[in-house]
């Protein structure tokens, strides 16, 4: 039962509850990592940049399905999601920016901060 002033929503979580919850965390599979890398290489070869990158330039045929599920959790669930296991040490900072942007264009409309 909620108390006055409390919000009853999946987005109304408390840090201690999330520490043990697993529904907002997902470890990438090796095939998904390979697909993200292939999408990145395709985008780079196509001259994709943060300013002009499209889903077609950063193809993720299977991972995009995972990202649809994540988008749903972001919009109707707790509002957070953690993807684990991506080998960030394999890429430069600029390459990682393009990879993150490529993932973001499959989630929605990315905006630089």
C-alpha positions in Angstrom: 0.0 0.0 0.0 1.3 3.4 -0.9 1.4 6.3 1.5 0.3 9.8 0.7 2.8 11.5 -1.5 4.3 8.2 -2.8 4.3 7.3 -6.4 3.2 3.8 -7.4 5.1 3.3 -10.7 7.9 1.1 -12.0 9.9 4.3 -12.4 9.6 5.0 -8.6 12.4 2.9 -7.4 14.8 3.2 -4.5 18.5 2.6 -4.8 18.6 -0.3 -2.3 15.9 -2.1 -4.3 17.9 -1.7 -7.5 21.1 -3.0 -6.0 19.8 -6.6 -6.0 17.4 -6.3 -9.0 18.6 -7.7 -12.3 15.8 -6.6 -14.7 17.6 -3.4 -15.6 21.0 -5.0 -16.4 21.9 -7.0 -19.4 25.2 -8.6 -20.4 25.8 -8.4 -24.1 26.4 -11.8 -25.9 29.5 -12.2 -28.0 27.4 -12.2 -31.2 25.8 -8.9 -30.1 29.2 -7.4 -29.5 30.4 -8.6 -32.9 27.3 -7.0 -34.5 27.8 -3.7 -32.8 31.5 -3.8 -34.0 30.3 -4.5 -37.5 27.8 -1.7 -37.4 30.5 0.7 -36.2 32.9 -0.4 -38.9 30.1 0.0 -41.5 29.3 3.5 -40.1 32.9 4.6 -40.2 33.4 3.3 -43.8 30.2 5.2 -44.8 31.6 8.4 -43.3 29.1 8.4 -40.5 29.5 11.1 -37.9 27.6 12.2 -34.8 25.9 14.9 -36.9 24.7 12.7 -39.8 24.5 9.1 -38.6 21.4 7.1 -39.5 20.2 3.6 -38.6 21.0 2.5 -42.2 24.6 3.7 -41.7 24.8 1.8 -38.4 23.0 -1.5 -39.1 22.1 -3.6 -36.1 19.7 -6.3 -37.4 19.5 -8.4 -34.2 20.8 -5.9 -31.6 18.1 -3.4 -32.7 15.5 -5.9 -31.4 17.2 -5.9 -28.0 17.3 -2.1 -28.1 13.5 -2.0 -28.7 13.0 -4.0 -25.5 15.4 -1.7 -23.7 13.5 1.4 -25.0 10.3 -0.1 -23.6 12.0 -0.5 -20.2 13.3 3.0 -20.3 9.8 4.4 -21.2 7.5 2.2 -19.1 9.8 0.6 -16.5 12.4 1.9 -14.2 13.9 4.3 -16.7 17.4 2.9 -16.6 19.2 0.1 -18.3 22.8 -1.1 -18.1 24.4 -3.0 -21.0 27.5 -4.9 -19.7 30.3 -6.6 -21.4 31.2 -4.2 -24.3 35.0 -4.1 -24.7 35.5 -0.4 -24.4 39.3 -0.7 -24.1 39.4 -1.9 -27.7 38.3 1.5 -29.0 39.4 5.1 -29.0 37.2 7.7 -27.2 36.0 9.1 -30.6 35.2 5.6 -31.8 33.2 5.0 -28.6 31.3 8.2 -29.1 30.2 6.9 -32.6 29.3 3.5 -31.2 27.2 5.0 -28.4 25.6 7.3 -30.9 24.9 4.4 -33.2 23.2 2.5 -30.3 21.3 5.6 -29.4 19.8 6.2 -32.9 18.3 2.7 -32.5 16.7 3.7 -29.2 15.2 7.0 -30.2 16.4 10.5 -31.2 19.8 11.1 -29.6 20.6 14.6 -28.4 24.1 15.9 -27.5 24.6 17.4 -24.1 
